[in-house]
Amino acid sequence: MSTVALQQDVAAGLERVQRRIARACERAGRDPASVTLVAVSKGHPVEVVRAGYEAGIRHFGENRIQEALPKIEEATAAGIEATWHLVGHLQSNKAKAAASAFDVIHSVDSARLLARLDAAAPAPRDVLLQVNVAAEPQKQGVAPDEVGGLVEAAREATSLRLRGLMTIAPIASDPEAVRPVFRALRLLAERFEVPQLSMGMTDDFEVAIEEGATLVRVGRAIFGERTS
């Protein structure tokens, strides 16, 4: 695909997603500016990131450290001034690399990982705590009844700023089926007085917004299917 065609495709995908966000916010009586779109660029080359940046995207999400690091370095060298979000599972032995490369880490799920990030962060980093609301055995995240202890540990960190909670909803053919998951995370956030809710992806982000999402993680609807 030519550079021009790529830019047109990404810009069109972004516009469609922005319209969906606006409609969801209208239904919920919210300001669209209260929702940050994190464009998930995992599996896509830096050329796609550049096309997204030129279309107006300023927040990018990556899942895997080994893929993200060279991409972030190349994008930065190309003049892309973006906020980078780690939205995938993070092993504690990769905390130093993550704390150096990412501005926001959505997937903190243990006190051990918190401690390693806190020790490694070269500058203050925003973090969200991942909660396995639906108790899916294949998913990462703490159980809802363990959130309090992790919130306390995060608030004791000196180089980390606790911003909120994150969850990944079960895959469902009907987005309405996962509304209770998003609602439960919102209630947890209200209980622990954290402002940010990272929830909702391509297939369910409208419902997530209706339930209070402030960060939505959308890849396929903007960039198409992954190339790797």
N, C-alpha and C positions, 0 to 999 in steps of 0.2 A: 504494500500500500504506500502511495506517495505521501510525503509530509503534509501536503495540502489536504489530501483526503483524510488522513489521520486526524488532523486538527478539526476538520469539519465534523467528523464522526464523534469525536470526544465532546466538542462544543454542543452538538445536538443532544448527546446523551446527558450532559450536564444540565442543559435547559429543561429536558423532560423531568429530571429528578427535582430540579428546583421548583417546577410547577407542582409536582406531587407534594413536596414539602409545604408549599404555600397553601395548597388545598387542605392538607391535614391540619395545619395551624389554624386555618379559618374555621374548620369544624370544631377545633378545641378552644377557640377564642384566644389564640396565642399570637404573638408577634413572630413572624418567620425569622427575625434576627435573633431570637432566643434559641435557635437550633443551629449548631455548627455541623456542617457536612464534612465528614472525614472521608476523602476519596481513597478507597483501598486499592493500592497499585501493586499488590503482590502478584507475582507471575507475569508482570508486564515490564518491558524494558524502559530505560530512562527516556527514550523518545516519547513514550506515552505520558510519562510524568511531565515532560516539557509541554506536550500538547495540552494537558490539563492545566498547567500553570498559565499558559497563554490564554486559555479560556476563562481564567479567573479563579481557579482553585488555589487555595493557600494552605490547606490542611491535607496531608497525605498519610495513609495508614499502611503499615507493613506487618507481616506475620512472622517472618523468619529472619533471625539475626544475620545468618550467613548470606542470604540474598539481599537484605536491606543495606548492609554496610557499604558495599561498593556502589550501590545505586545512589545512596545519600551523598557519598563523596563525589560521584560524578555529577549529580544534579547540582550540588553546591558549587562545584568548579564551573558549571555552566551558567552560574548566576541566578539559580532558582533559590529564592529566599522563602522557604516554606517552614511550616511547623510540622514536625514529624511525630507520628503517633505509633507506638508499638501496640498492636491490637491482638497479637497472638500469644500463645503460651511462652513464658520465659523461664528457663532453667536458671537456678541460682548461680551456677558456674559461669553464666554469660551476663551476669548483672553488670559487671564493669563495662563491657562493650555497649550494653543497652543504655546505661546511664550516661555514657559519653556521646552517643549518637542521637538519642531520642529526647524530644522535649516533653512528651507526655507518654506515660506507660499505663495502659488500661488494665493490664492483666496480672496485677499483684495478688497472690493467693496464699501467702504464708509470711509469718513473722521472720523466718530465716531470709527470705527474699527481700523483705523490707530492709533488714539490717545490712544486707550486702549492697543494695542500691544506695542506702544512706551513706555507707562508707565510701562508695565508689563515685558518687555524683560529683563532677567537677564544678557544678553550679546548681542552684536549686532546681529540682525537677518536680513536675506535677504528676501525681499518681492517682489511679483509681483502683479500687479493690474488686476483684472478680468474684461474683457470687453465683454458685450453681443453684439457682432458684428451683429448677425443675428436678434436681437430684438425679441428673443423668450420669450413669457410671462412667461413660466415655468422655465426659466433659470435665474441664478443670474448674477450680473455684472453690471457695469455702461454702459450707452450709449456712443457711440464713441464721441459725442460732450461734454461729461462730463469728459473725460479723463484728459484734461488740468488742471482742478481744483484739481483733485485727485493727479496728478503728483506733483503739487506745494505743496500740503499738505504733501505728502510722503517725499519730499526733505527737508522739514522743520523739520522732525522727527530727534531726536538725537540718538535713539537706533535702528533705522531701516535703511537698505540700499536698496534703490529702484534699483532693477535689471532689471525689464522689465514688459512685459504685458502677460496676459494669456487669452485664450478663449476656449470655448467648442463649437465645430461646431455642426450644426444640424445633426441628424441621416439621412444618405442617402445611398441608395443601390449602388450608383456610387460615389466613392470618388472625382471624378472630379467635382461633383456638389457643393462641399464645398470649392473648390480652391479659389473662390472669398472671402470667409470669412477669410481664412488664409492670402491672399494677403492684405486685408484691415487691418488686425492687423499689418502686417509688415510695411505698410505705416504709420500707427499710431506710431509705435515704432521709425521709422526713423524720423518722425516729432518731437517727444519729446526726441529724442537722448537717448534712453534706449537700451541696447544691447541684452537683453534676450527675447526670444519668446517661451513661453510654449504653445504649440498647437500640436494636433495630438494624436490619440489614436490607438488602435489595428487596426481598420478598415480604418483609413485614414492617418496614420502617414507618409507614403511615400510622399503623396502630400504636407503635412505640411512641410516636410524637403525641398522639392523642392521650397517651398515658403519662406524658411528662418528659420524654427523652430530650436531652439538651445536646447530645452528640449522637449522630447516626453514622454508621460505618457502611458505606455503599461502594461497591466495586463494579460488579457486572453490569448494573444499569447505566453506568457511565462509560466504562472502558470496554465492555463486551467480554466475551469469554477469555480466560487467561491463555496466554501463549506458551506458558511453561509451568 
